[in-house]
Structure formats: structure tokens, C-alpha cells
Amino acid sequence: MHDVGLLRTAVGAPVAPPPRLLMGPGPITVDPRVLRAMSAQLVGQYDPAMTAYMTETQALYREVFRTRNEATVLVDGTSRAGIEAALVSLITPGDKVLVPVFGRFGHLLREIAERCGAEVHVREVPWGQVFTLEQLEEAVREVRPALVALVQGDTSTTMNQPLEGVGAMCHRHGALLYVDCTASLAGNPFEMDAWEVDAASAGLQKCLGGPSGSSPLSLSPRAVAVVDARRSVEAGLRADPYADPLADGASPGNAPALARIRSNYFDLAMILDYWGEKRLNHHTEATTMLYGARECARLVLEEGLPQGIARHRLHGDAMLAGVRGLGLEVFGDVDHKMHNVVAVQIPAAVDGDAVRAELLHDYGIEIGTSFGPLAGRVWRIGTMGYNARKDAVLVTLAALEAVLRAHGAVVEPGGGTTAAQGVYA
């Protein structure tokens, strides 16, 4: 016989998360307007209203990415889903891939490329630095890759890799350029067409002001040509599922088995057919996430992309001045820091995790730690999306000062908020 009390416990109460101000490197506090959009009722995946929303979302993200690429879509999944879709669709096993690494997420690109069967070549600079164009070109000359996979903004170090000239350089040497702009898009300049980026993917949970779960992605015509060469039609969609797809007159252009994209879910050729005029079934679109992603892009463009980037820069500068005003040291090359996150070196006499826990439990404010060689050495404080605003910056600085003083750290009384106010003056 079942224990009734246990069953009642299993049913639980409605979801009621505690109030939090998410001032870490992401996720961030979601814009209430995005939450409202995500509360709308579902429609069928081929309902004219739904396909219209899909088309509208494509157009909105072309403006956010600063591109004319027709192949601009959403990949259903977190930002890592977009990364994996781009790499597994562009990398044929055995391809040479160059991954310049300056933080944790460069290592992620390396690992995914290896799992795609690439011959991966890594170049590294110390965490807290970025690559020069000359360093990148020297590596491309040496490796002769089919693809260069590069992070723009790596939140593990807070660095923002300059991209101007990189795409043109890659094309001179016969390589495509993929950029992970998950943490940087809409808060820092990103010019997909002007910088000749062939593939880019992002996530909603940073500067776009939404929740994790949808990954905007865009492909240049060069990248689409690579994807098309690996195109296949799912067996269940062919007139004869058991026929040789290469001989199926209804499904021309199927690649040989060894060249096909090694994932079904992340097959961008099929995803493009789903989002394109064919509306060829691939998966059931995550409707609620589509609503949220559409609203994120709509809000970015309603504010104005340049104005939104300027807002991220203003509040990022205020947070940078504020932590310095408290007497804290900042990690890395600040000239190449992203607008939307700062890495603060943890004072030697302070328990970094204890400070973070007290900020969370006593003040409802979350800041981040880091990974790898920076684990336990820095806090990462974000000012992005809906939280790139004056009150969030000042409250975070005031709470951080109070907690640091309680833990015996020597800080300048009022130094953080005073310095930040100086930026806003």
C-alpha cells in the first residue's frame, strides 16, 4: 500500500523560486516582457500563425546578427546546442579545424570538434589575454584548416576577442570562420557580414535578456554550401524509406553515407528545410521558447541595437569602476574586457565561496565564480540584459561592500557606489 504522505510530498507545491537578482555571468534575470510572451498558449507547428512567427523571428535575428543571411534560424536547445549544430554540420570527419583558446569555452569548441571527428589543432594564449590578428593568421598558415572555430566573448575570463579582419583572413587561406557569440551578442558589437563570419550561434540567457533554451544561429552562403553538400533526407520522409537515398528521385542531393552530418537532431540541412519554404518536418518546434526568443530580439531592436550596446557598456563601466572603488583588483586585460561582465580577484584573506553564499542568502544577489585555473581566484559579476541598469549595479556594489566588511576585508566605505555614481554623472 502506498504511503499517502509520501505521495503528497512527491506532488509538491507549485514552483515558487525565491527572489533573486542574478548578477553573475549568466543566466540573468529574465526581462518580464519575455516571461509574458512565453506565457502565451501554443498553436500547431504548421498553423499559419506559427509559421509567421518563425519567419518574423528569422528576420529579427538577421538584424541582431547584422546579416542578410537567409539561413538564420533557432536551434532548439541551450546555447551549446547551437554550437554543436554548427560544428557537427560544418565538420566532415578528418577535416582540419583550428581552435584558438583563451578560456574555458575555447576548450569546449575543441572538445566538440574532436567529437565530430576533426583533426583539431589548438593555439593558446594565457587566460586574461586575447589573440592578435597576426597570431591568428600565423596559425592558419601553419595548419591550413577547413574551419576556424573561435569564441568572441569568453565569460570564464571576461575577454572579448577582436574579430575585425579575421573572417577575411580565413577566406584568403581557404577556411571558414565559426564564432560562438553566446555571451557577447547584443551587448558588444558583432558584425556578421562586415566581419565575414560564416557561422555564428548565441544563447538568450546573456545580453539578450531571456532564459536558456533556444540558440539563434546564422550561416553565410559559404557555410550553407558546405551544409548542402552533406544533405540527406530522413528515411521516414522518403517515399520508400528502404530505398537508396542517392537513387530516390524525390530526394535529390543526398550525400554519401560517410559525408552525411553525424547528428539527426543537430543536422542543419534538415533544420534549414524545416525553417524554409519546404517546411519539411524535422522536429516539433519548441513553441514557448520561440515566443521568448522572438520577444528577446524584438526588445533589442525596439531599444535599438547601438543603444543597447551603449547601455551594456555604461553599466559595465560603472561596475568596473565600482569594484575598483572598493579597492578590489580586476583580472585580465581590461582593454579587451567584454562590456557585460568583470572578473574580480578575490582578496587573499577572504573565503570567496562564503562571500558568494552570504550575498545569495542574505541579499538575494548571485555572482559567479570561475573555472579551471581561475576557480577560487576570481568572482565574475555580470551587468547584462535586463540587469544592465543603474539600480542593479548600485545595489550589488553596496551588498558586496557590506559582506566584504563582515568577512574582515579592508574596503573603502562607500567607495564602490561612489565610483559607480561617478560614471553615471
Summary of the structure (lengths in Angstrom):
residues: 425
radius of gyration: 23.1
end to end distance: 68.7
largest distance: 76.1
contacts: 1497
relative contact order: 0.15
helix: 44%
strand: 14%
